Amino acid sequence: MGGSHSREGLELSDSEYSGEDESEEEGSSENYADAEDHIPKRTTQVSAETLDTIDSRLQSLKLKYPKQPSSSPLTPNANLKNAVKLYLHIGGNTPKAKWVVSEKMTFYKFVKKIGNDDDGDEDDEGLDSREGFWVLKVGEKIKARVSTDLQMKFFGDQRRVDFVDGGVWALKFLKDEEYRNFVTEFQDCLFENVYGLRPTEENKMKIYGKDFMGWAKPEQSDDSMWEDADYGVWKSPGKTPDGLPERGNQDLLEEFEEAATGGGIQSLALGALDNSFLVSSSGVQVVKNFSHGIHGKGVHVKFDDGKLGSTSGHSGTPKKALLMRGETNMMLMSPLKVGKPHSTGLHQLDIETGKIVTEWKFEKDGTEITMKDITSDAKGSQLDPSESTFLGLDDNRLCQWDMREKKGMVQKIASAGSPVLHWTQGHQFSRGTNFHCFATTGDGSIVVGSLDGKIRLYSKTSMRQAKTAFPGLGSPITSVDVTYDGKWVLGTTDTYLILICTLFTDKDGKAKTGFGGRMGNKIPAPRLLKLTPVDAHMAGSDNKFHAGHFSWVTESGKQERHLVATVGKFSVIWNFQQVKNSAHHCYRNQQGLKSCYCYKIVLKDESIIESRFMHDKFAVSNSPDAPLVVATPMKVTSFSMSGKK
């Protein structure tokens, strides 16, 4: 189990590119040579007298000659605008993968398109920014909407871009200026497609705000915070190391594979103590925590009648599981409708007795309301045996729920009817915030991700107004996580992960995070974590990133070491320290936001439900991190990370 075998990211070499109509020898020797070099050289000499005779006979046939002779299809036309060479990647991520020439000389063009049909009107000049959308056309072979779905990857040192559109393609530009113009034009078209506004300075200021212009112009962003924050040590401002040490590649060693019992796994609830839990539609399977992964205990808690009680009309299949009270209880939330996350209540499972002890209702001021997500008050709160509160999130609500009565007494949950959770604090926003997901730091600060791409930071003392609101990049945030110390936030979108540094220095020179104060105007640009176009294509067009997480620590002073996310049958792992390192080779010659493509892939034979690192306490001395747990519908697998280099 390891990294992708794709050769897509390597610098294009002679042996990797060959034309389908050329011999193997030609393909290796003529790779990326100018097209005119491929023109066969004629050795036969013809006399002028013979040519005059042929010309005289042709004129007697009264043929119509063009005013300007057309150039050979293999000769680059000096007047051809936006000339590029087009290549196609074949062989997937196998060792035999290679690039083949698709078009020795063609052109690209960005055009505005009206409607969704292929024959829609196109006009790149006369349309308003709110009309239609931008499309990238390459010759007659490619016509694709400009979006992050293209998984565009830029190679500045090679004057090359790779992307996905039904296959994996590469464009090779003839000049550096032409390459840079393409990148700029692509980014402008992407901005307009996302926001419906022309990519002017005024509009970018409108979208990002003056404090976040580094997000729009990464080359002007102050990246010193990324290095200064390494391993939680706040260094002197302006002191940037020449290079940070990076761990060698770790091997992933499969340790345990546990079959699911009682139905397909719906969610994974990892414990920091003795046990972890696999939640399915029929019950909860209890597994034992070890230093090399999780392994079954043979215990399965079944729900009554094979499903949760449905007195409130819920679907009966829990999609969210939250451990509480020293990991002796579990809150299970089921959606009202299949495919919709909203719920009007949740079930409380006593793990020790294996019984659903109550069904709670969400109410505010006597009115039933919905929640779409729940989480612990703080990282590590599940270890507190007296915990009675947790957080809730809905489209326009952020609040804390308490299982006790207003007077502080625990409700008698065995009484008839469904008890009501007490809304202790929070805020119901009047306008659309589009809240979708949230997470907490070690001290209880809250990060919230929204469907409009924004990420908001709330202090532990107030849920009414965000201390910091990051503008995002337009893609919906489907999952969010934060480090224990609150210095780093990880947002998940369908096509990439976004890593944000929350650190800043206040006017008194003190180090703070965006949870505790306004960050000012020196906010560093985020970094993106992406799949290479080949791996994105192999993952499948319908597969999207979900549930990006940091490795799990609940102790001050300890640093998360890895990030993991799931896409299709892939579990993708990044080295956190490597991503933070501004000198990392991935970032060289990049234009725009820095994007990291260095990762390892765990490939399973079915779609992955979730991938999570176990608690840091389960890391052994020869491993850089605790085991990785990968859950699919029918089984769960544990991988230990070898520390050898």
For each residue, the residues with C-beta under 8 A, 3 or more apart:
1: 251 252 253 254 600 601 602 603 639
2: 249 251 252 600 601
3: 249 599 600 601
4: 93 532 534 535 599 601
5: 93 94 95 97
6: 9 92 93 97 532 534 535 538
7: 10 16 97 98
8: 89 93 97 162 168 532 533 534 535
9: 6 153 532 534 597
10: 7 13 16
11: 155 157 158
12: 16 17 31 32 99 158 160 170 172
13: 10 16 17 31
14: 17 28 29 31
15: 28 31 98
16: 7 10 12 13 31 98 99
17: 12 13 14 27 31 32 87 98 99 100 101
18: 22 24 26 27 28 31 98 99 100 101
19: 22 26 27 30 100 101 104
20: 100 101
21:
22: 18 19 26 27 30 101
23: 26 27
24: 18 27 28
25: 28 29
26: 18 19 22 23 29 30
27: 17 18 19 22 23 24 30 31
28: 14 15 18 24 25 31
29: 14 25 26
30: 19 22 26 27 33 37 38
31: 12 13 14 15 16 17 18 27 28
32: 12 17 85 172
33: 30 37 38
34: 37 76 174
35: 38 74 75 76 85 104 105
36: 39 74 75 76
37: 30 33 34
38: 30 33 35 74 104
39: 36 72 74 75
40:
41:
42:
43:
44:
45:
46: 50 51
47: 50 51
48: 51 52
49: 52 53
50: 46 47 53 54
51: 46 47 48 54 55
52: 48 49 55 56
53: 49 50 56 57
54: 50 51 57 58
55: 51 52 58 59
56: 52 53 59 60
57: 53 54 60 61
58: 54 55 61 63
59: 55 56 62 63
60: 56 57
61: 57 58
62: 59
63: 58 59
64:
65:
66: 69 70
67:
68:
69: 66
70: 66
71: 75 77
72: 39 75
73: 105
74: 35 36 38 39 104 105
75: 35 36 39 71 72 105
76: 34 35 36 80 83 105 174
77: 71 80 83 105
78:
79:
80: 76 77 83 105 107
81: 107
82: 107 108 109 178 182
83: 76 77 80 105 106 107 174 178
84: 105 106 107 108 138 171 172 173 174 178
85: 32 35 101 103 104 105 106 171 172
86: 101 102 103 106 138 139 141 142 169 170 171 172
87: 17 99 100 101 102 169 170 171 172
88: 99 100 102 167 168 169 170
89: 8 97 98 99 162 167 168 169 170 533 534
90: 97 98 99 100
91: 94 96 97 98
92: 6 97 534 538
93: 4 5 6 8 97 534 535 538
94: 5 91 97
95: 5
96: 91
97: 5 6 7 8 89 90 91 92 93 94 534
98: 7 15 16 17 18 89 90 91
99: 12 16 17 18 87 88 89 90 170
100: 17 18 19 20 87 88 90
101: 17 18 19 20 22 85 86 87 104
102: 86 87 88 141 169
103: 85 86 106 138 139 141
104: 19 35 38 74 85 101
105: 35 73 74 75 76 77 80 83 84 85
106: 83 84 85 86 103 138 139 141
107: 80 81 82 83 84 138 139
108: 82 84 136 137 138 139 171 182
109: 82 124 136 137
110: 124 134 135 136 137 146 185 186 189
111: 122 123 124 134 135 137
112: 122 123 124 127 131 132 133 134 135
113: 120 121 122 132 133 134 135 145
114: 120 121 122 123 127 131 132
115: 120 121 132
116: 120
117: 120
118: 143
119:
120: 113 114 115 116 117 132
121: 113 114 115 132
122: 111 112 113 114 135
123: 111 112 114 126 127
124: 109 110 111 112 127
125:
126: 123
127: 112 114 123 124 131 132
128: 131
129: 192 196 197 198
130: 196
131: 112 114 127 128
132: 112 113 114 115 120 121 127
133: 112 113 145 146 193
134: 110 111 112 113 145 146 189 190 192 193
135: 110 111 112 113 122 143 144 145 146
136: 108 109 110 142 143 144 145 146 150 186 189
137: 108 109 110 111 142 143
138: 84 86 103 106 107 108 141 142 169 171
139: 86 103 106 107 108 142
140:
141: 86 102 103 106 138
142: 86 136 137 138 139 165 169
143: 118 135 136 137
144: 135 136 150 163 165
145: 113 133 134 135 136 149 193
146: 110 133 134 135 136 150 186 189 190 193
147: 150 190 193 194
148: 151 152 190 475 493 494 495 496
149: 145 164 494 495
150: 136 144 146 147 163 164 165
151: 148 163 164 495 530 531 532 533 536 537
152: 148 161 162 163 186 533
153: 9 161 162 163 530 532 533 595 597
154: 160 161 183 590 591 592
155: 11 158 159 160 161 162 589
156: 159 179 589 590 591
157: 11 588 589
158: 11 12 155 172
159: 155 156 172 173 174 175 176 178 179
160: 12 154 155 170 171 172 173 179
161: 152 153 154 155 170 171 179 182 183 186
162: 8 89 152 153 155 168 169 170 532 533 534
163: 144 150 151 152 153 168 169 170 171 533
164: 149 150 151 167 168 169 533 536 537
165: 142 144 150 169
166:
167: 88 89 164 537
168: 8 88 89 162 163 164 533 534 537
169: 86 87 88 89 102 138 142 162 163 164 165
170: 12 86 87 88 89 99 160 161 162 163
171: 84 85 86 87 108 138 160 161 163 182
172: 12 32 84 85 86 87 158 159 160
173: 84 159 160 176 178 179 182
174: 34 76 83 84 159 178
175: 159 178 179
176: 159 173 179 180
177: 180 181
178: 82 83 84 159 173 174 175 181 182
179: 156 159 160 161 173 175 176 182 183
180: 176 177 183 184 591
181: 177 178 184 185
182: 82 108 161 171 173 178 179 185 186
183: 154 161 179 180 186 187 591 592
184: 180 181 187 188 591
185: 110 181 182 188 189
186: 110 136 146 152 161 182 183 189 190
187: 183 184 190 191 199 592
188: 184 185 191 192 199
189: 110 134 136 146 185 186 192 193
190: 134 146 147 148 186 187 193 194
191: 187 188 194 195 197 199 203 204
192: 129 134 188 189 195 196 197 198 199
193: 133 134 145 146 147 189 190 196
194: 147 190 191 473 474 475
195: 191 192 203 207 474
196: 129 130 192 193
197: 129 191 192 200 203 206 207
198: 129 192 203
199: 187 188 191 192 203 204
200: 197 203 204
201: 204 205
202: 205 206
203: 191 195 197 198 199 200 206 207
204: 191 199 200 201 207 208 213 216
205: 201 202 208 209 210 213
206: 197 202 203
207: 195 197 203 204 216 471
208: 204 205 212 213 215 216 471
209: 205 212 213 471
210: 205 213 521
211: 519 520 521 523
212: 208 209 215 216 470 471 523
213: 204 205 208 209 210 216 217 220
214: 217 218 220 221 222 523 524 525
215: 208 212 218 221 471 473 523 525 526 593
216: 204 207 208 212 213
217: 213 214 220 221
218: 214 215 221 525 592 593 594
219:
220: 213 214 217
221: 214 215 217 218 523 524 525
222: 214 225 522 524
223: 226 227 240 524 525 582
224: 227 228 237 238 239 240 524
225: 222 228 229 501 503 504 524
226: 223 229 230 501 524 527 580 581 582
227: 223 224 230 235 239 240 241 244 580 581 582
228: 224 225 233 234 235 236 237 239 240 503
229: 225 226 232 233 234 487 488 501 503 580
230: 226 227 233 244 577 580 581
231: 559 577
232: 229 485 487 557 559
233: 228 229 230
234: 228 229 503 511
235: 227 228 239
236: 228 239
237: 224 228 505
238: 224
239: 224 227 228 235 236
240: 223 224 227 228 582
241: 227 244 583
242: 583
243: 581 583
244: 227 230 241 577 580 581 583
245: 577
246: 575 577 578 581 584
247: 250 575 577 578 624 645
248: 644 645
249: 2 3 600 645
250: 247 600 623 624 641 642 643 644
251: 1 2 641 642 644
252: 1 2 573 600 602 628 639 640 641 642
253: 1 639 640 641 642
254: 1 257 637 638 639
255: 292 293 627 638 639 640
256: 290 292 293 294 295 637 638
257: 254 635 636 637 638
258: 278 287 294 295 296 635 636 637
259: 634 635
260: 263 264 265 278 280 285 633 634 635 636
261: 285 300
262: 280 282 283 285 300 302
263: 260 280 281 282 283
264: 260 280 281 633 634
265: 260 268 278 279 280 609 631 632 633 634 635 636
266: 279 280 281 317 318 319 609
267: 279 318 319 320 321 609 610
268: 265 276 277 278 279 321 609 610 612 629 631 636
269: 276 277 278 279 321 322 323 330
270: 276 277 294 552 612 614 615 629
271: 274 275 276 277 289 323 327 382 615
272: 327 380 382 383 552 554 615 617
273: 289 326 327 383
274: 271 288 289
275: 271 286 287 288 289 297 327 351
276: 268 269 270 271 287 288 289 294 614 629
277: 268 269 270 271 284 285 286 287 321 323 330 351
278: 258 260 265 268 269 284 285 287 631 636
279: 265 266 267 268 269 284 285 318 321 332
280: 260 262 263 264 265 266 283 284 285
281: 263 264 266 306 307 316 317 318
282: 262 263 302 303 306 307
283: 262 263 280 300 301 302 303 306
284: 277 278 279 280 300 301 321 330 349 351
285: 260 261 262 277 278 279 280 296 299 300 301
286: 275 277 297 299 300 301 351
287: 258 275 276 277 278 294 295 296 297 636
288: 274 275 276 294 295 296 297
289: 271 273 274 275 276 294 614 615 618
290: 256 293 294 295 618
291: 618 619 620 627
292: 255 256 620 627 638 640
293: 255 256 290 614 627 629 637 638 639 640
294: 256 258 270 276 287 288 289 290 614 627 629 636 638
295: 256 258 287 288 290 638
296: 258 285 287 288
297: 275 286 287 288
298:
299: 285 286
300: 261 262 283 284 285 286
301: 283 284 285 286 349 351 354
302: 262 282 283 306 354
303: 282 283 306 307 308 356
304: 307 308 309 356
305:
306: 281 282 283 302 303
307: 281 282 303 304 310 316 317
308: 303 304 314 316 317 318 332 334 347 356
309: 304 347 356 359
310: 307 313 314 315 316
311: 359 418
312: 344 345 359 361 418
313: 310 336 344
314: 308 310 334 335 336 343 344 345
315: 310 334 335 336 337 338
316: 281 307 308 310 334
317: 266 281 307 308 334 335 338
318: 266 267 279 281 308 321 332 333 334 347
319: 266 267 333 334 335 341
320: 267 331 332 333 373 374
321: 267 268 269 277 279 284 318 330 331 332 333
322: 269 330 331 333 374 375 376 382 390
323: 269 271 277 327 329 330 382
324: 327 328 329 330 331 376 381 382 387 390
325: 328 329 382 384 385 386 387 388
326: 273 382 383 384 385 387
327: 271 272 273 275 323 324 351 382 383
328: 324 325 350 351 352 385
329: 323 324 325 348 349 350 351
330: 269 277 284 321 322 323 324 348 349 351
331: 320 321 322 324 346 347 348 349 374 390
332: 279 308 318 320 321 346 347 348 349
333: 318 319 320 321 322 343 346 347 371 374
334: 308 314 315 316 317 318 319 343 346 347
335: 314 315 317 319 338 339 340 341 342 343
336: 313 314 315 340 342 343 344 370
337: 315 340 342
338: 315 317 335
339: 335
340: 335 336 337
341: 319 335 372 373
342: 335 336 337 370 371 372 394
343: 314 333 334 335 336 346 362 370 371 372
344: 312 313 314 336 361 362 368 369 370 371
345: 312 314 359 360 361 362 418
346: 331 332 333 334 343 359 360 374
347: 308 309 318 331 332 333 334 356 358 359 360
348: 329 330 331 332 356 357 358 359 360 403 413
349: 284 301 329 330 331 332 354 355 356 357
350: 328 329 353 354 355 356 357
351: 275 277 284 286 301 327 328 329 330 354
352: 328
353: 350 357
354: 301 302 349 350 351
355: 349 350
356: 303 304 308 309 347 348 349 350 359
357: 348 349 350 353 413 414
358: 347 348 413 414 418 419
359: 309 311 312 345 346 347 348 356 418
360: 345 346 347 348 403 418 419 420 421
361: 312 344 345 368 418 419 420 421
362: 343 344 345 368 369 370 371 392 401 421
363: 366 367 368 369 420 421 423
364: 367 369 399 423 428
365:
366: 363
367: 363 364
368: 344 361 362 363
369: 344 362 363 364 394 397
370: 336 342 343 344 362 394
371: 333 342 343 344 362 374 392 393 394 397
372: 341 342 343 393 394 395 435 436
373: 320 341 392 393 436 437 438
374: 320 322 331 333 346 371 390 391 392 393 401
375: 322 390 391 393 438 439 440
376: 322 324 379 380 381 382 387 390 391 440
377: 381 387 389 390 391 400 440 444
378: 381 440 441 442 443 444 460
379: 376 440 441 442 484 553 554
380: 272 376 383 384 442 484 554
381: 324 376 377 378 384 387 390 440
382: 271 272 322 323 324 325 326 327 376 387
383: 272 273 326 327 380 554
384: 325 326 380 381 387
385: 325 326 328
386: 325
387: 324 325 326 376 377 381 382 384 390
388: 325 402 403 404 410
389: 377 400 401 402 403 424
390: 322 324 331 374 375 376 377 381 387 400 401
391: 374 375 376 377 398 399 400 401 438 440 446
392: 362 371 373 374 397 398 399 400 401 426
393: 371 372 373 374 375 397 398 399 435 436 437 438 448
394: 342 369 370 371 372 397 435
395: 372 432 433 434 435
396: 428 429 430 431 432 433 435
397: 369 371 392 393 394 426 427 428 429 435
398: 391 392 393 426 427 429 435 438 446 448 458 463
399: 364 391 392 393 423 424 425 426 427 428 463
400: 377 389 390 391 392 423 424 425 426 463
401: 362 374 389 390 391 392 421 422 423 424
402: 388 389 421 422 423 424
403: 348 360 388 389 410 411 419 421 422
404: 388 407 408 409 410 411 422
405: 408 409 410 411 422
406: 422
407: 404
408: 404 405
409: 404 405
410: 388 403 404 405 413
411: 403 404 405 415 419
412: 415 419
413: 348 357 358 410 419
414: 357 358
415: 411 412 419
416:
417:
418: 311 312 345 358 359 360 361
419: 358 360 361 403 411 412 413 415
420: 360 361 363
421: 360 361 362 363 401 402 403
422: 401 402 403 404 405 406
423: 363 364 399 400 401 402 426
424: 389 399 400 401 402
425: 399 400 463
426: 392 397 398 399 400 423 463
427: 397 398 399 463 464
428: 364 396 397 399
429: 396 397 398 432 433
430: 396
431: 396
432: 395 396 429
433: 395 396 429 450
434: 395 450 451 452 454
435: 372 393 394 395 396 397 398 438 448 449 450
436: 372 373 393 449 450 451 476 477 478
437: 373 393 448 449 477 478 479 480
438: 373 375 391 393 398 435 446 447 448 449 480
439: 375 446 447 480 481 482
440: 375 376 377 378 379 381 391 444 445 446 447 482
441: 378 379 444 445 446 447 482 483 484 485 486 515
442: 378 379 380 484 485 486 554 556
443: 378 460 486
444: 377 378 440 441 460
445: 440 441 457 458 459 460 482 486 513 515 516
446: 391 398 438 439 440 441 457 458 460 463 515
447: 438 439 440 441 455 456 457 458 480 482 489 515
448: 393 398 435 437 438 455 456 458 466 480
449: 435 436 437 438 454 455 477 478 479 480 491 492
450: 433 434 435 436 453 454 455 456 472 476 477
451: 434 436 476 477
452: 434 472 474 476
453: 450 471 472 473 474 475 476 477 493
454: 434 449 450 469 470 471 472 477
455: 447 448 449 450 469 470 472 477 480 489 491 498 500
456: 447 448 450 466 468 469 470
457: 445 446 447 466 467 468 469 470 489 502 513 514 515
458: 398 445 446 447 448 462 463 465 466 467 515
459: 445 462 467 515 516
460: 378 443 444 445 446 515
461:
462: 458 459 465
463: 398 399 400 425 426 427 446 458
464: 427
465: 458 462
466: 448 456 457 458 469
467: 457 458 459 514 515 516 517 518
468: 456 457 502 514 515 518 519
469: 454 455 456 457 466
470: 212 454 455 456 457 489 500 514 526
471: 207 208 209 212 215 453 454
472: 450 452 453 454 455 475 477 491 498
473: 194 215 453 493 498 526
474: 194 195 452 453
475: 148 194 453 472 493 494 495 496
476: 436 450 451 452 453 493 494
477: 436 437 449 450 451 453 454 455 472 480 491 492 493 498
478: 436 437 449 492 493 494 544 545 546
479: 437 449 491 492 546 547 548
480: 437 438 439 447 448 449 455 477 489 490 491 492
481: 439 489 490 548 549 550
482: 439 440 441 445 447 486 488 489 490 550
483: 441 486 487 488 489 550 553 559 560
484: 379 380 441 442 553 554 555 556 558 560
485: 232 441 442 513 556
486: 441 442 443 445 482 483 502 513 515
487: 229 232 483 501 502 503 513
488: 229 482 483 499 500 501 502 550 560
489: 447 455 457 470 480 481 482 483 499 500 502
490: 480 481 482 497 498 499 500 548 549 550 563
491: 449 455 472 477 479 480 497 498 500 548
492: 449 477 478 479 480 497 545 546 547 548 565
493: 148 453 473 475 476 477 478 496 497 498 545
494: 148 149 475 476 478 544 545
495: 148 149 151 475 530 536 544 545
496: 148 475 493 528 529 530 545 595
497: 490 491 492 493 528 529 530 545 548 563 565
498: 455 472 473 477 490 491 493 526 527 528 529
499: 488 489 490 526 527 528 529 563 579
500: 455 470 488 489 490 491 526
501: 225 226 229 487 488 524 526
502: 457 468 486 487 488 489 513 514 515 519
503: 225 228 229 234 487 511 512 513 514
504: 225 511 512 513 514 517 519 520 522 523
505: 237 509 510 511 512 522
506: 509 510 512 517 520
507:
508:
509: 505 506
510: 505 506
511: 234 503 504 505
512: 503 504 505 506 516 517
513: 445 457 485 486 487 502 503 504 516
514: 457 467 468 470 502 503 504 517 518 519
515: 441 445 446 447 457 458 459 460 467 468 486 502
516: 445 459 467 512 513
517: 467 504 506 512 514
518: 467 468 514
519: 211 468 502 504 514 522 523
520: 211 504 506 523
521: 210 211
522: 222 504 505 519
523: 211 212 214 215 221 504 519 520
524: 214 221 222 223 224 225 226 501
525: 214 215 218 221 223 593 594
526: 215 470 473 498 499 500 501 593
527: 226 498 499 579 580 593 594 595 596
528: 496 497 498 499 593 594 595 596
529: 496 497 498 499 548 563 565 574 579 595 596 599
530: 151 153 495 496 497 536 595 596 597
531: 151 535 536 539 567 570 572 597 599
532: 4 6 8 9 151 153 162 535 536 597
533: 8 89 151 152 153 162 163 164 168 536 537
534: 4 6 8 9 89 92 93 97 162 168 537 538
535: 4 6 8 93 531 532 538 539 570 601
536: 151 164 495 530 531 532 533 539
537: 151 164 167 168 533 534 541
538: 6 92 93 534 535
539: 531 535 536 543 567 568 569 570
540: 543 568
541: 537
542:
543: 539 540 567 568 569 570 607
544: 478 494 495 567
545: 478 492 493 494 495 496 497 548 565 566 567
546: 478 479 492 565 566 567
547: 479 492 565 566 610 611
548: 479 481 490 491 492 497 529 545 563 564 565
549: 481 490 552 563 564 565 611 612 613
550: 481 482 483 488 490 560 562 563 576 613
551: 560 561 562 563 564 576 613 616 625 626
552: 270 272 549 560 612 613 614 615 616 626
553: 379 483 484 558 559 560 615 616
554: 272 379 380 383 442 484 615 616
555: 484 558 616
556: 442 484 485
557: 232
558: 484 553 555 616
559: 231 232 483 553 576
560: 483 484 488 550 551 552 553 563 576
561: 551 575 576 577 624 625
562: 550 551 573 574 575 576 613 624 625 641
563: 490 497 499 529 548 549 550 551 560 573 574 576 579
564: 548 549 551 571 572 573 574 611 612 613 628
565: 492 497 529 545 546 547 548 549 571 572 611
566: 545 546 547 570 571 572 608 609 610 611
567: 531 539 543 544 545 546 570 572
568: 539 540 543 607 608
569: 539 543 603 604 605 606 607 608
570: 531 535 539 543 566 567 601 602 603 608
571: 564 565 566 601 602 604 608 611 628 630
572: 531 564 565 566 567 599 600 601 602
573: 252 562 563 564 599 600 601 602 628
574: 529 562 563 564 578 579 596 598 599
575: 246 247 561 562 578 579 598
576: 550 551 559 560 561 562 563 579 580
577: 230 231 244 245 246 247 561 580 581
578: 246 247 574 575 581 584 596 598
579: 499 527 529 563 574 575 576 584 596
580: 226 227 229 230 244 527 576 577
581: 226 227 230 243 244 246 577 578 584
582: 223 226 227 240 587 594
583: 241 242 243 244 587
584: 246 578 579 581 587 596 598
585: 588
586: 590 594 595 596 597 598
587: 582 583 584 590 594 595 596
588: 157 585
589: 155 156 157
590: 154 156 586 587 594 595
591: 154 156 180 183 184
592: 154 183 187 218 595
593: 215 218 525 526 527 528
594: 218 525 527 528 582 586 587 590
595: 153 496 527 528 529 530 586 587 590 592
596: 527 528 529 530 574 578 579 584 586 587 599
597: 9 153 530 531 532 586
598: 574 575 578 584 586
599: 3 4 529 531 572 573 574 596
600: 1 2 3 249 250 252 572 573
601: 1 2 3 4 535 570 571 572 573
602: 1 252 570 571 572 573 611 628 630 639
603: 1 569 570
604: 569 571 607 608 630 632 637
605: 569 632
606: 569 632 633 634
607: 543 568 569 604 632 633
608: 566 568 569 570 571 604 611 630 631 632
609: 265 266 267 268 566 631 632 633
610: 267 268 547 566 630 631
611: 547 549 564 565 566 571 602 608 628 629 630 631
612: 268 270 549 552 564 628 629
613: 549 550 551 552 562 564 625 626 627 628 629
614: 270 276 289 293 294 552 618 626 627 628 629
615: 270 271 272 289 552 553 554 618 626
616: 551 552 553 554 555 558 619 625 626
617: 272 626
618: 289 290 291 614 615 626 627
619: 291 616 623 624 625 626
620: 291 292 623 640
621:
622: 642 643 644
623: 250 619 620 626 627 640 641 642 643
624: 247 250 561 562 619 641 643
625: 551 561 562 613 616 619 628 641
626: 551 552 613 614 615 616 617 618 619 623
627: 255 291 292 293 294 613 614 618 623 638 639 640 641
628: 252 564 571 573 602 611 612 613 614 625 638 639 640 641
629: 268 270 276 293 294 611 612 613 614 636 637 638 639
630: 571 602 604 608 610 611 636 637 638 639
631: 265 268 278 608 609 610 611 635 636 637
632: 265 604 605 606 607 608 609 635 636 637
633: 260 264 265 606 607 609
634: 259 260 264 265 606
635: 257 258 259 260 265 631 632
636: 257 258 260 265 268 278 287 294 629 630 631 632
637: 254 256 257 258 293 604 629 630 631 632
638: 254 255 256 257 292 293 294 295 627 628 629 630
639: 1 252 253 254 255 293 602 627 628 629 630
640: 252 253 255 292 293 620 623 627 628
641: 250 251 252 253 562 623 624 625 627 628
642: 250 251 252 253 622 623
643: 250 622 623 624
644: 248 250 251 622
645: 247 248 249
